Amino acid sequence: MSPAAPHDPTVTPQDLTVVGHQLGRTARDVVEIAARCTCGNPLVVATAPRLGNGTPFPTVFYLTHPVATAAVSRLEAEGAMYAMTERVAEDAELARRYTAAHEDYLAQRRRIGEVAGTGEVPEIDGISAGGMPTRVKCLHVLVGHSLASGPGVNPLGDETLELIADTWTPERCACDPAWRVAD
């Protein structure tokens, strides 16, 4: 798996329009575009760890692309998280790498919080997302983290990308041209 195309993380009004079309709702508290499609559309947004309404938000890397999201959802519906959780409990090396992914996620969330100006969010201090570091709860978060950070950072996010590669891959554009239509 290769990382998503290099990109400028700056959020533009066009990016927010595209994300709104992808999600079917207005995007909120987007700080950066953490990963982009080969065509330039957002794949993953980095969201402030405290939303504008004051709510703590641990999911800093939010997968927005509906084709990727659907592929991951199918894998979740098949129960892939349960087998992955068992492997984390049984495989010391995988557990070590998954714990390192958890620490990276926390560090990246602190960085995004600094960029957003939200500062510390004590309600979610030490809590990453997706079940890290001891279980697998949400593959969407792990894939978002892998796409934002590149291969080798989140082993189970990377594995999930490999498992959905026949349906979706960051190397191939699956964007709807209608997303780029101005609102």
Long-range contacts (C-beta under 8 A, 24 or more apart in sequence): 1-151, 1-158, 1-161, 1-162, 1-165, 1-169, 1-170, 2-151, 2-170, 2-171, 3-147, 3-150, 3-151, 3-170, 4-35, 4-36, 4-37, 4-38, 4-43, 4-147, 4-170, 5-36, 5-37, 5-38, 5-40, 7-33, 7-35, 7-36, 7-40, 8-33, 9-33, 9-34, 9-46, 11-45, 14-180, 14-182, 15-41, 15-42, 17-179, 17-180, 17-182, 17-183, 18-42, 18-179, 18-180, 19-45, 19-64, 20-183, 21-176, 21-178, 21-179, 21-181, 22-64, 22-65, 22-66, 22-179, 23-64, 27-64, 28-52, 29-57, 29-116, 31-112, 31-115, 31-116, 32-112, 32-115, 34-61, 34-144, 34-147, 34-148, 35-144, 35-147, 35-148, 35-170, 37-65, 37-170, 37-173, 37-174, 37-175, 38-170, 38-171, 38-172, 38-173, 39-173, 39-175, 41-65, 41-173, 41-175, 41-179, 41-180, 43-68, 43-147, 43-170, 44-144, 44-147, 44-148, 46-108, 46-112, 46-148, 47-112, 48-112, 48-113, 48-116, 48-118, 49-109, 49-112, 49-113, 49-116, 49-118, 49-121, 49-124, 50-113, 50-116, 50-118, 50-119, 50-121, 56-121, 56-123, 56-124, 57-124, 58-109, 58-124, 58-127, 58-128, 58-129, 59-129, 59-141, 59-144, 60-105, 60-108, 60-109, 60-112, 60-129, 61-105, 61-108, 61-129, 61-141, 61-144, 61-145, 61-147, 61-148, 62-144, 63-140, 63-141, 63-143, 63-144, 63-147, 65-168, 65-174, 65-175, 67-167, 67-168, 67-174, 68-143, 68-164, 68-168, 68-170, 68-174, 69-140, 70-167, 70-168, 71-164, 71-167, 71-168, 72-139, 72-140, 72-143, 72-160, 72-164, 73-140, 74-164, 74-167, 75-139, 75-160, 75-163, 75-164, 76-138, 76-139, 76-140, 80-136, 80-139, 80-160, 80-163, 81-131, 81-135, 81-136, 81-137, 81-138, 81-139, 82-136, 84-136, 84-156, 84-159, 85-131, 85-134, 85-135, 85-136, 88-133, 88-134, 88-135, 88-136, 88-156, 89-134, 94-155, 94-156, 95-133, 95-134, 97-155, 98-132, 98-133, 98-154, 98-155, 98-156, 99-132, 99-133, 100-153, 101-132, 101-133, 101-142, 101-145, 101-153, 101-154, 101-155, 101-156, 101-157, 102-128, 102-132, 102-133, 103-133, 104-145, 104-149, 104-153, 104-154, 105-129, 105-132, 105-145, 105-154, 108-145, 108-148, 108-149
